[in-house]
């Protein structure tokens, strides 16, 4: 999220993330944390074992959905706080692919 804040503040120095932004970020981090599902003392091999790949694959869809929500929320907040939403959307579209 810090890069989203930095980029938003480059375009509008007064931009500040909201409590809702923080919640989306926290939910995204929880969704992407699959390591807690692994048995204790597991060593991940290179390439990863099949069960490790499966844990990661199960976590990614929700993580990506929340990441897309976070970017959309930043755009909405940018506009709400007085910024040009088209300008920030265009900027983020050069950096990320979050839409289908």
Secondary structure in CASP SS format (residue, H / E / C, confidence):
PFRMAT SS
TARGET T0000
AUTHOR 0000-0000-0000
METHOD secondary structure of the structure
MODEL  1
X C 1.00
X H 1.00
X H 1.00
X H 1.00
X H 1.00
X H 1.00
X H 1.00
X H 1.00
X H 1.00
X H 1.00
X H 1.00
X C 1.00
X C 1.00
X C 1.00
X C 1.00
X C 1.00
X C 1.00
X C 1.00
X H 1.00
X H 1.00
X H 1.00
X H 1.00
X H 1.00
X H 1.00
X H 1.00
X H 1.00
X H 1.00
X H 1.00
X H 1.00
X H 1.00
X H 1.00
X H 1.00
X C 1.00
X C 1.00
X H 1.00
X H 1.00
X H 1.00
X C 1.00
X C 1.00
X C 1.00
X C 1.00
X C 1.00
X C 1.00
X C 1.00
X C 1.00
X C 1.00
X C 1.00
X C 1.00
X C 1.00
X H 1.00
X H 1.00
X H 1.00
X H 1.00
X H 1.00
X H 1.00
X H 1.00
X H 1.00
X H 1.00
X H 1.00
X H 1.00
X H 1.00
X H 1.00
X H 1.00
X H 1.00
X H 1.00
X H 1.00
X H 1.00
X H 1.00
X H 1.00
X H 1.00
X H 1.00
X H 1.00
X H 1.00
X H 1.00
X H 1.00
X H 1.00
X H 1.00
X H 1.00
X H 1.00
X H 1.00
X C 1.00
X C 1.00
X C 1.00
X C 1.00
X H 1.00
X H 1.00
X H 1.00
X H 1.00
X H 1.00
X H 1.00
X H 1.00
X H 1.00
X H 1.00
X H 1.00
X H 1.00
X C 1.00
X C 1.00
X C 1.00
X C 1.00
X C 1.00
END
